[in-house]
Amino acid sequence: MKEQSLIFPIVRYLRSNGYVTCTEYRTPWAVPDILAVCLDEEKVNQRLAKGQITPLTRELYWQILKLIPDIEQYCYMDVNTIAVNVGLSPSYLTSKILNTLRRNNYIVVQDGKCAKINGFHPYSKTLVSVEAKVKDWKHAGEQALRHQKFVNQAYVALPSQHIKPALNNLDAFRKANLGLLEINAQDQIIQHFRPTYRDPILDTLYNAALDSLWAIVQSERKQKLI
């Protein structure tokens, strides 16, 4: 059995529960096998209405947007102040970062000052990761713990024939707030522990990870309209 054979039934299970999914999302800390989002439709519509189509998958974009005040606050931040806070030169920041954000309707720039559009409330209700392993539940758990930096709920998934050691240590999963899924011989998913919803440790990385799904969200919405 290969780990890849475990992915499809998990993705099918998540999608049947209303999640949008992608696989092998890369971060500086970890590469979860599956990343899945439960949508907040109102916020999805709000973002689309603002013309914010392009995904922002670099954490740097979100670090900068976190600094910039919302346009609805009637307050702008000077480009030089932003540059000092993120350790970039004003010229590089403007040409490589702010111009990209402005062209894609994420900020407005006026007289060398910036404000963000829409407040950047995440378009998700829940962001979930899954780490699937054939046998090694401890290794999977170590990887899933790293996912907690940027997701609301992290899971480990194992096939039925190798689930027993993990079930014998279910208290460890509860203590670490890691979910445990079992894939049986019929490719059905059994949920042994559902982790408590928690805010991610790094909200900027959460937003970057979430935006890795943004193009998929838009594509699936278009398909529904056809």
N, C-alpha and C positions, 0 to 999 in steps of 0.2 A: 504493500500500500504506500502511495506517495501523498505528501501533504496536499498537493494540488487537487487530488480527488476529493478532499474534504471541503474545498472552497465552494463548489457549486451548490451543494445542499444547504450550506449556511446562507449563501446569497439568496437562494430561493426562499428560505425561511424568513429572512429579513424583509425581502421585497413583498412577501405575502402579508407582512405586518405593517406595510405602508412606508418602508424605508427606501431611500435612494442610495445606491451603493457604488463604490469603486474599490479596486484591489491594488495592493502594493503601493500605497501612498508613502512617499519618502519624506522624512524629516531629519534634522540633524541628530536626533536621539534614537529613532526607531523607524521601522518600515512595517506597519501593521498589515497583516494579510488582507483584511477587509476594513474599510471605513464606511460607515452608514449614517445617514441623517434622516431624522423625522422632521418634516417641514412645518414651518409656521406659514401657512398660505397667505395670510394678510401681509406679512413682512416680505414674502417673495414678490407679491404683487406691487408692494410699495417700491421695492428696489427696481423692478422692471419698469415701472411708471417713470422713474427718474432716469431711465436710459443707462443704467449701470449694468451693462451686459458683460463686459470683460472681467474674467476672474482675476483676483489679486492673490496669487499663491506664494508671493515672497513675504516673509515675516516682516521685512523692513517697511513695506507699505503700511502694515497695520501698526507698527511702532510709531510711525509718523502720524497716521490718522488718529491714533490715541491721544497725541499731543494737541492736535488742532481742534479748536472749539467748533461747535455746531453752528451753522449759519443762522439757525433759529434763535440762537442766543445773542445775535446781533453783535458778535465779537469776532475779531480776526487776530491771527498770530503772525508776527513778523517772520519773514523767511530766515533772517539771521539768527533769530531765537531758536527756530526749529533746527537749523544747522548745528548750532552749539549742542543742543540736546541729543542729537543722533550722531555727532562726531563726523559730519561731512562738511565739505566746503559749500558755501552758498551757491556757487556756480554749478557744481556737480549736482547738488540737491535739486536746483531749479531745472536743469536741462534733462536729467536722467529720471528723476522721481516725480517732482511736482507737475511737470508738463504732462507726464503720462497720466497722472491722476486727474488733471484738469481735462485732458482730451477725452477721457472716459467717464466724465460727469461725476467724479467722486469729490472734487473740491472746486471752489472758485478762488481765483487769484485776482486781487485788486490792489494796485499801488504797492506791490511788494509784500502784501499780506494775504493770508489764506484762511479760509473757513471750509469745513466739510459739509457735504450735502447729505441729508437723510439720517444723520446721527449714528449710522452704522450699527444698528441693533442687529444681532445675528438673525439670519432668516431660518434658524433651526429651533426646534423644541428640544431635541436631544441629538448629540453626536456620539456615536458608538464605535468602538474598535473591537476587532476579533483577531486573536492570535491562535492559529490552528497548528497542532502538532500530532504526529502519529503516536508517539509514546511519551516524550519527555515533558511532563506537566510542569516540572520545576523550571525548566528553561522557558517554557511558554509563559509561566507566571512572571518571571523576571522581565521578559519583554513586555508583557501586558502592563506591568507596573510603570514602565517608562511611558506607555501610552497615556497614562493618567495626567501627564503634563498638558495634554491638548484635547482630551475628550471628556465627556460627562460620565460615560460608563465604559469600562474595559472588560472584555471577556477572554477566557481561554476555552478552546474547543478541542475535544479528543474523541476518537472512535470508541465504540462500545467495548471492543476487545482489549482496550488499554485504559479504560476510564477508572478502574477500581482503585489504583493507588491515589488518584486525585480525590475520589470520593472518600477514601479513608482519611484524607487531610482537608475535608471540607471546611473545618474551622479556620484553617489558614487562609482559605479564600474569603471567608466572612471577615476575618480580621483585616485583610488587605483590601477589602471592598472590591474583589475581582469576581466577575461572573463566571459560571462554569456551564458549558454546553456539551452535550453528548450527541454524536452522530451514530445512529444505530444502523443495522444491516440493511434496512429499507430506506436509508438516507433521510430518515425523519430526525428532527431535532428535539431533544429533551433538555429542558432547562432545569438544572439542579440548584442553581443559586443566581438570583438576580441582584446585581449590586445597586446600592443606593445612588440616586442621582446626585452628582456633586459638580460644582463649578470647576473648570480646568485650572491647573496650576499656572499656566501661561496663557493669558487670554489672547495675546497677539498671535501666538502659534495656533491656538484654537481657530481663530478667524482665517488664518492662512490654510489650515487643514480643511476647514469647512468650504473654502472657496475652490478647493480642488474638485469639489462636487458640483460647482455652480454651472459649468457648461453642460453636465449631464442632466441637471435639474431642468435647464432651459430646453434641452433636446427632447426630453420626455414630455414636457408640457406641450411642445409643438406637435408631437406625434399624437397626443390625445385629441388635438384639435382637427387632425386630418380625417 
